[in-house]
């Protein structure tokens, strides 16, 4: 214990404890093929607010999540495309996916790629 006016001059070492880096999770079975997730991406980019986020749910599989735009539109090989992140929650498992959707000639947005998101 210190008396009033005394100063503790001991050097104390501190450090940061970080969560261990988890190995990239495997995408839940069927996530890449989930029609509800793909439809949500199409709906988001066709909407008046394509820079937002939209929830999705597949009552047949019990899967649900959100699709969120992560970049402005860009042109790739003459086609307008958008990148997005999607959460995929089923039972007690949550996975994150990154995807790309592009506007097809008929004006509909179609998901061209969907793969596990790896945090950098």
C-alpha positions in Angstrom: 0.0 0.0 0.0 1.2 3.5 -0.8 1.1 6.4 1.6 -0.4 9.6 0.3 2.0 11.4 -2.1 4.0 8.2 -3.0 4.3 7.1 -6.6 4.4 3.6 -7.8 7.6 3.3 -9.9 7.5 -0.4 -10.8 7.4 -1.2 -14.5 4.5 -3.3 -15.5 4.4 -5.2 -18.8 1.1 -5.5 -20.5 0.1 -7.1 -23.7 -2.8 -7.7 -26.0 -4.6 -10.9 -26.1 -6.1 -11.6 -29.5 -8.5 -14.2 -30.6 -6.8 -17.0 -32.4 -7.2 -16.8 -36.2 -9.8 -19.4 -37.0 -9.3 -21.4 -40.1 -11.6 -20.4 -42.9 -14.9 -22.1 -42.4 -16.5 -24.3 -44.9 -19.6 -22.9 -46.5 -22.7 -24.6 -45.3 -24.0 -27.3 -47.6 -26.1 -25.7 -50.3 -25.2 -22.1 -49.6 -23.7 -21.6 -53.1 -26.8 -23.0 -54.7 -29.4 -21.3 -52.4 -32.0 -19.7 -54.7 -33.3 -17.4 -52.0 -29.8 -15.9 -51.4 -29.3 -15.4 -55.1 -32.8 -13.9 -55.5 -32.0 -11.5 -52.6 -28.9 -10.2 -54.4 -30.9 -9.7 -57.6 -33.6 -7.8 -55.7 -31.0 -5.6 -53.9 -29.3 -4.5 -57.0 -32.5 -4.0 -58.9 -33.9 -1.7 -56.1 -33.8 2.0 -55.8 -31.2 1.6 -53.0 -28.6 -0.8 -54.4 -25.9 0.3 -51.8 -27.8 -1.2 -48.9 -28.5 -4.5 -47.3 -31.5 -6.9 -47.7 -32.5 -9.9 -45.5 -33.3 -13.2 -47.1 -34.8 -16.5 -45.9 -35.4 -19.9 -47.4 -38.3 -21.6 -45.5 -37.6 -24.9 -47.3 -34.0 -25.2 -45.9 -34.3 -23.0 -42.8 -31.4 -21.0 -44.0 -31.4 -17.2 -43.7 -29.1 -14.2 -43.7 -28.4 -10.8 -45.4 -26.9 -9.6 -48.6 -25.0 -6.4 -48.4 -23.4 -4.4 -51.3 -19.8 -3.7 -50.7 -18.7 -1.7 -53.7 -20.0 0.6 -56.4 -21.0 -0.9 -59.8 -18.2 -1.5 -62.2 -18.0 -2.6 -65.8 -16.4 -6.0 -66.6 -16.2 -7.1 -70.2 -19.0 -4.7 -71.1 -21.3 -5.9 -68.3 -22.2 -3.9 -65.2 -21.4 -5.9 -62.0 -21.5 -5.4 -58.2 -19.7 -7.1 -55.4 -21.5 -8.2 -52.2 -21.1 -10.0 -48.9 -23.8 -12.5 -47.7 -24.3 -14.1 -44.4 -25.6 -17.7 -44.5 -27.1 -18.9 -41.2 -28.5 -22.4 -40.8 -29.1 -24.1 -37.5 -26.2 -23.1 -35.3 -23.8 -22.4 -38.1 -23.0 -18.9 -39.6 -20.9 -18.5 -42.7 -19.9 -15.5 -44.7 -19.7 -15.5 -48.5 -18.4 -13.0 -51.0 -20.1 -12.7 -54.4 -20.4 -10.9 -57.6 -23.6 -10.2 -59.4 -23.9 -8.8 -63.0 -26.7 -7.4 -65.0 -27.6 -9.7 -67.8 -28.8 -8.5 -71.3 -32.5 -8.8 -70.1 -31.7 -6.4 -67.3 -31.9 -9.0 -64.5 -29.1 -9.3 -62.0 -27.5 -12.7 -61.8 -25.1 -14.0 -59.2 -22.0 -15.1 -61.2 -19.7 -16.1 -58.3 -20.3 -17.0 -54.6 -17.5 -18.3 -52.4 -16.4 -18.4 -48.8 -15.3 -15.0 -47.6 -11.8 -15.0 -46.1 -11.1 -12.2 -43.7 -7.8 -10.5 -44.3 
